[in-house]
Amino acid sequence: MSLIAKLFGGGKSGKAPTPQDAIQRLRETEEMLAKKQDFLEKKIEVELVTAKKNGTKNKRAALQALKRKKRYQQQLAQIDGTLSTIEFQREALENSNTNTEVLKTMSYAAKAMQAAHQNMDINQVDDLMADITEQQEVAQEISDVISRPIGFGEDYDEDELMAELEELEQEELDNNLLEITDNVPLPSVPSVALPAKKKVEEEEDDMADLEAWAAN
């Protein structure tokens, strides 16, 4: 059995793995290859140090170290390619799994919507909306009738009302003028008594006698 078949539990008679199982296996393989990468990188560093150390003393040992370094580098490059392939496959499986879950949810919602609408008919909905509209119109008419003032529907002559208003205004103006006139104070009566008329005449006679005497 091949390595891939072993990793994924291959076999014609076996049950197909779920996307979740396959994703988990791919992640485990990625972790294993990442550890192998670290191991090879450390080996490459060791062989490079060995080659530098024996470069002038033991050329054969230095060459052997460089050859091993090349092999490790080739293995590291192969692992890099394998990791890229596995990463691509894992992302594709994750996207496929996400899409599957989304489709399941949408199918579930569609069935719920279908169950909610199974007792509904478009004609019934139209009739219901027509009834609602009609009842709203009736309610509006009732509100209009209730809010209409009672006893204010008679017609009046606007000219007569204006004439009556002018009379009331003139009457109010006259009353105001009378109040102003009543409130104006009259001049006060002198407190000193005026001389009697007879006394004035006597004084005039005395003055005449005096003037006659002076003339003689």
Secondary structure by P-SEA (a helix, b strand, c coil): ccaaaaaaccccccccccaaaaaaaaaaaaaaaaaaaaaaaaaaaaaaaaaaaaccccaaaaaaaaaaaaaaaaaaaaaaaaaaaaaaaaaaaaaaaaaaaaaaaaaaaaaaaaaaaccccaaaaaaaaaaaaaaaaaaaaaaaaaaccccccccccaaaaaaaaaaaaaaaaaaaaaaaaaacccccccccccccaaaaaaaaaaaaaaaaaaac
